[in-house]
C-alpha cells in the first residue's frame, strides 16, 4: 500500500493539446535515497517533511497514482533552432498551496520520449550544483526555480568518467518557455498557439486576461520581466552560461543551472561555460541575448497578435523597439543603487560607466569593490593608490554628500550589494567533498549564502576571490 502523497497535485497543463506533452514516469528511481532535503522550502510550500520522506521511496513506482508528464518544446540553442523536450525531466504534478501553483519537476529521473539518444540521467555533482546556486539566487532576491531535494538514484551515470547518479526535485511557478511557444508556432497550428497563449495567461498573468489584445499584453509583460531578471543577474555578477530560448521562462524565473557561475574579477567578456567557445553568453552579452530571445518570442506570437500578418508584425516590432529604452532605465536604476544612488538620473549614468571601466582596467573584484565602497563611504578623506580611482571616488562622494546623505546611501548599497556570493573555488570544493559524503563545507556555504547581504567578520573566508590562475582555467559544464 502506497503512503500518503504529501503534495496537493493538480494537472492543468494536461488541458493543453496532447502535442505539448507526453505522459511519463520517473523510471530510473527504483531505489531512491534522500541525500539533501530543503526543509525551509518544505515549509514555504507547505510540504510536511516527514510525509515527503515516507513518500519518496515510491516515487518511481509504476503504480503510483500520478499523471506525471514531460513537456515538448523547441528552442534556439546557440542561435540554431532545434526540436527539444524534457529529455531527462518529468513534472510530477502542480502543487497547489495558499492559492499558488508550483510545478514539481524531477530532473535526472531517466529517459523520456524527448531524450534524443540520451540516458535521461544526471550526476550527483551537477544536481548539487543546481541546488546550491538556485538557493543562492533565492537569497539574492532574484526570481528563480528552487531545489526541494537531491536524491541518489543508486545508479552509475557515464559521462567523461563514471559518476554517482542523482536526481533533483525542482520547484518552479511554471516551466513554460520561449521555446514552448516556438514549438507551438513551428510544429502546431494557430489554434495550438492560441491555446498555449490562453493557458499561459490564465496561469501566470491572470490580470491581463481581459485585455483588449492579450497576446500583445503578454509580449510586453514578458519583455519587462525578462529585462528585470537579467538586470539583477548583472547586479550580482551572475553568468547563466546557456541562455538558449528553451532556458528562458515566460514566468521570469532563472532556471536550468548548468554551466553557470559568478564572476569574480570584473570583465564583461567573462565566460565559464565549456561549450561557449565564442563567448555568445558572456557576462556582458546577456542583455543582447535576452533581446534576441525576445525577438524569437515575438515571432512565435505573430499568429495570435492580429488576424492580419502585416499588422501582427507591426505590433510586435513596436513592442520590441522599446527594449533598449526599458533596458537602459532598469539597468542603470539597479547599478546606481549599487553605488548608493536611489533614483534614476541619466545625468549620473557616467558614474556607473566610469567605475566599471576602472574595475576592468584594474582587474578589481566585482563583489568586493561594491562592498568596499559601502564600508568606506563614511571615511572623511578619500584615499586610493590609483589616482584615476581616487578622482572617481571624490566625484562620487561629492554627489552623495550634496544629494542625500551617506547614511541613506550606505543603506541603499547594503540592500543591493551582496557580501557573499558562491565563489567558484568554494563551490567546487564543496561539491567535490559532497560527492564523497562530506557535506560540511556544502552546508556551511549554504548557511553563509542564506545571509548574503550581511557582513560578518567570521565569514571573511567566503568573501575571498579565487586566484587568477584558477579563474582563467575554470570551466563549468551542462551536466548532460
N, C-alpha and C positions, 0 to 999 in steps of 0.2 A: 504494500500500500504506500503510495507516494505521500510525502509530508506536505504540509500546507504551503502554498505559494505565497511568499512574503510581498509580492508585487501586486498592485491593483491594475492589471493589464487590460488594455483596450487595443483595437487593431483598426483604427480609422484609415490607415494607409491602404488597407486592402479594399477600400471602397473605390480606389482608382482602377482603371482598366488593367487587366492582368499582365499586360506587356511591361508594366512598371516594376514587377517583382516576380520572384519565384518562391514558393513555399519551401523552406529549407530547415533542416535540423542541425544542431551543433554536434556534428558526427564524431569529432575527434576527442570528445571529453568522456571517455569511458571510465576513467578513474581520476576525477579532478581533485586536486589538493590545494586548498586555500593557502596562498603564500603571504599576501598582504591584503588587509581589509581596511577601507577608508571609513572608520567609524563616524567621523564628523559628517561625511557626505551621507551616510546612512541616516543620521539624524535630520539632515537638511531636507531629505526627500522622503522621510517617514518610512524607512525600511527597517524593521526590527532586526538588529544584527544576529541574534541567536536563531531567529526563524530563517534568516538567509543562510546561515551556516548549516542548518539542518536540511535545507532545500538543495543546497549546492551539489551534493553527490548524485542527484537525479537529473542534473541539467542536460546531460547527453542522452537521457533515456528516450528511446524512440516512442514510448507510450505516453510521454509527458503531454498533458493537455495544453499544448501551446500552438498557436497559429504562426509560428516564427517564420521569418522570410528574409531573403536577401534582395536588395534593391538593384534594379537595372538602371544604368546611366551611361553617358558617354563623357567625353572631355577632351580638351586640348592639353596634351602633355608636352611641355617644352615647345609649344606652338603647333604641334601636329595633332590633328583630330583622330581620336581612337574610340572604338566601341568598347565599353568597360562594363562595370558592375561590381558588386561586392564579392571580390574573389576570395576573401578569407574572413568575411564578417556576416553575422546573422543578427537581425533585430529580433530579440526575444519577445518584445512587446512594447507598448507605450504605457508607461507607468503614470497613473493619474493621482495627484495628491494636491490638496489645497487649491483646486481649480487650475493647476498647472499640469502640463503634459510633457513627459520626457521619453525619448527613445532610450531603451535599454538594449544596447548592442554588444554582442560578444565578438571580439576580434581575435583571430587566430584559432578558430574552432574547427577548421577543416575545409575540405573542398566544397564549392558551391557550383551551380550551373555557370557562373561567370569566372571561374578560376583560370581559364585560358592556359591550361597546362601546368599551372602552379599547384603547390601542395595545400594551399589554404591555411598553412600553419604559421606560427610566429615563434620567435625566440624569447627566452626569459629576459635577456638583456634589452631587447627592443621594447618589450612591454613595460619593463621597469622604467625605461627612459620616458615613455609616454606618460606613465604615472607621475613621475617627479616633475616633468616640465609642465604638464597640464595643471597640476596642483599649484605650481609656482605662478602660472599665468592667472589662476583664480585669485591668489593672494595679491597679485599685482593689480587687481581690479580690472582685468581685461576679459571681455566675453570669451568663453572657452567651453569646450567639452570638458568633462571631468572623469576621473577614473575611480570606479567603485571598488575594484579589487583586481589583483593579479593572481592567476590560478596556474599552478603547474599541471600540465596535461599528462605527465608520465611518459611522454613520447620524446624521441630524439628528432630534432629538426636539422636537416642538412643544408647548409649554405656553403661558405668557403671551407668550413670545417663542421664537425658535429656540434650541435648546441642543445641545451635543455629546452624542451618545448614548453610554451606557456600561452595563456590567453588572458585578455583583459576585458572587463566589463566597462563599457563607456556609457556615460550619461550625457545626453545632449537634447536640446529643445527639438531639433529635427536634423535629419541627415539629407534633406533636400538640397541639392547643389545647383550651381550654374549648369553643370554637366547633366543634371536630370532634365532641365529644360532643353538643353541641346539635343539630348536623346529623343525627347518628345517631338521636337521640330524636325529632326533629321529622319527619324525612323517611324514616326507616327503620322496621324492626320491632324488637321486643325482642331478637331474635337478633342484629341488627346492633349494638345497644348492647353486648350481651354479647360479641360477637366483638371489638369495639374495646376493651372493658374488659380482656379477657384478653391481647390483643396488647400493650396499653399496660403492663400489669403485668409481663408477661414481658420486655418490652424495657427498661423504666425502673426497675421496683421488684421484681425477682425475689424478694427476701426475703419478700414478702407473698403469694406465690403460694399457699401452703398455709394461709393464714389462714382462720379459720372463716367470715368474711364478707369476701372480698377487696374487694368494691365499697366497703364501709364503710371498710375499712382504707385504700383508695386515697383516698377523700374526706378522711379525717383527715390523711393524708400530704400531700396537695396543699394543704390548709388551712395546715398547718405550713410547708411550703416557700414558699408564696406570701407568708405573713406575714414570714418570714425575709428574703425577697428585698426586699420593699418597705421594711422597716425599714432595710436598707442603702442603698436609694435615699435615704431621709430622712437617713441618716448623712452622705452626701456632697453633699446638695443637688441631687440629680438629679430632673428632671421628665420623665417619659416622654412626656407630651403627648397620647397617644391610647391610653388603657388600655381599649380595647374587648375583649370576650371573645375575639375572634379573635386578639388580640395577647397573650393570657395562656397561656403554655406550661405544659403539665402537668409538664414536666421541671423547672420552677422557674427557667428561664433568662430573662434580659432579652433581648428581640429586637424587631425591626421599628423601627429607629431613624429615624423620620420627623420629626415636629415636636418633637423632644426638645431639651433644653438643660439647663444647670446654672444654678442660682440664685446670684446674687452678693449683693445686699443682701437680708437676711433679711426675708421677708414670706410667710406661709403662703398668701396669695392669689395668689402669682406664677403667671402664665400666659404662655407664649411662643407657643403654637400659634395660627396664624392662623385656624383653624376652631373653636377652643374659645371661642365667644362668651360663654358664661355661666360659664366657669370650672369646668366639671364636673371636669376633670382637673388642677386647680390643685395646687401642691405639697402644701398641707395637706389636700387632699381625697383623696390617693392611698390612704390606708388605708380610707376609706369605700368607694371604688370597688372595691378588691380584695375587700372584704367582699361587695359587691353581685355581683361576678363569681362569687364562690364560691357564692352562692345559686343562680345560674344553672347552675353545675356540678352542684350537689346535685340540682337539679330534673331534669337530664338523666340522672342515675343512678337515679332512682326506679324504673324498670322492673327494675333488677337488684339493688337493695338488699335486697328481700324480695318473695316472691310476693304478699304481702298489701299493697295500696297504702297502707292506713292505717298499717301497721307501717313501711313504707318512709318515709313522711312523718315519723313519729316518730323514726326512726333518723337521718334527715337533719337534722331540727331539733335534735336533741341534739348532733350534731357541730357544727352552725353556732352553737349557743348558746355554744360555747366560744371563739368568735372573740375577743370583747372581752378575755377573761382572757388568752388567748395573746398577743394584740397588745400589751396593756399590759405584760406581762412582757418580751417580746422587745424592744419599742421602748425601754423605759427601761433595759434591760440595755445596749443599743447606745449610747444617749445618755449614760448615766452614764460609760461608758468614754471618751467624748469629753471629759469633764472629769476623767479620771484615777481614777475610782472603779470598781474591778474586782470589784464584787459587786452583786447586785440587792437593794437595800434600799429598800422602799417609803417608809420614813421620809425618804429623801433625794430622792425624786422632785421635791420642791419646788425643789431647786437647779436642775434642768433647766428646769422651768416658768418660774421667775423669770428665769433667764438669757435664755431665748427671748423672753420678754415685753420685757425690756430691749433686746435686739437689735432687735426690731421697732420699738419706740418711738424708738430712737436711730439707726435705719437703718444698722445695722452689717453689714459684710461677713461672710457666714456662714462661709466657709472660713477667712478670715484671723483672725477672732475667736478661733476654737479654736486656731489656730497661735500666736497671741499669748499665750493662756493657758499653753500649753506652754512658751513661751520665758520667761515671767515668773514661773513657779511658784517659782523659787528666789530671787526678789527678797526681801530681808529686810523691806522695808516696802511695804505696798500703797499705790500711788499711782494716782489717776484723777481727771480733772477733773469727772466726773459723780458727785455724792455717792451717788446710788442704786446706781450700778455699783460704787463703792468699797465700799459696805456689803455688796453681794453677794460681792465678791472676798474680803472679810475673813471672811465666813461659810464660804466655800468653802475658803480656805486653812486656816482653823481646823480644819475637818473633816479635811482631808488630813494635817495635822501630827499629829493625835491618833488617826488610824485606821490609817495605814500609814506612808508616807514620801514625801517629794517626789520622790525618785529613782524609786521604783516608779510613782508617779502619772505622772511625765513619760514613762516608758517606755510605759505604757498609752496615754497620749494620742498619742504619736508613732506607735503602731501602728494607731490608729483614726482619726486626723485627717489627711487628705491635705493636702499643702502646695501641690500644683499640680493644678488641675482644668482642663478645656477651657474657658477663659474665652471668652465668646461673641464678643467683638470679635476675639480672636486666631483663633478658628475661622473666622470669616467672612473675615478677611484671608487666612488660609492657603488657604481654598477658592477665593477669587477669584484668588489667584496661581496656584494649581494648575491651574485650568481653562484658563489661557493658557500653561501649560507650565512655570511656575516652581515647583518643589517645595521650594525652600529652607526657607521657613517651615513648610510642612507637615511636612517631615522633622524639623526641629529641635523642633517642637512635639510630635511623636510621641516623640522621644527624651526630652524633659522629662517627658511623661506616663508613660513607662515607669519613671520613678523618682519616682512621685507622692508617696511618703511621705518623701522625702529632701530636707532643707533644704540648699540650696547658694546662697551669695550671688550667684554668677554667673547664677542663674536668677530673680532678682528680677522681671524683666520679665514672667515668666509668672504671677506672683502678684498683679499689679495688677488691680483690678477696673476694668471699663469705666466711663465716666462715666454719670451718672444719666440724662441725656438719651438716650443710646444705649439703655440698658436699658429705658426707658419706651416706646420706639418699636420695639424689637427684636421681630421675628416669625420664626417658623420654619414650614416647610411640609411637607406629607406627601410631596411628590415626584411625585404622580400627576396 
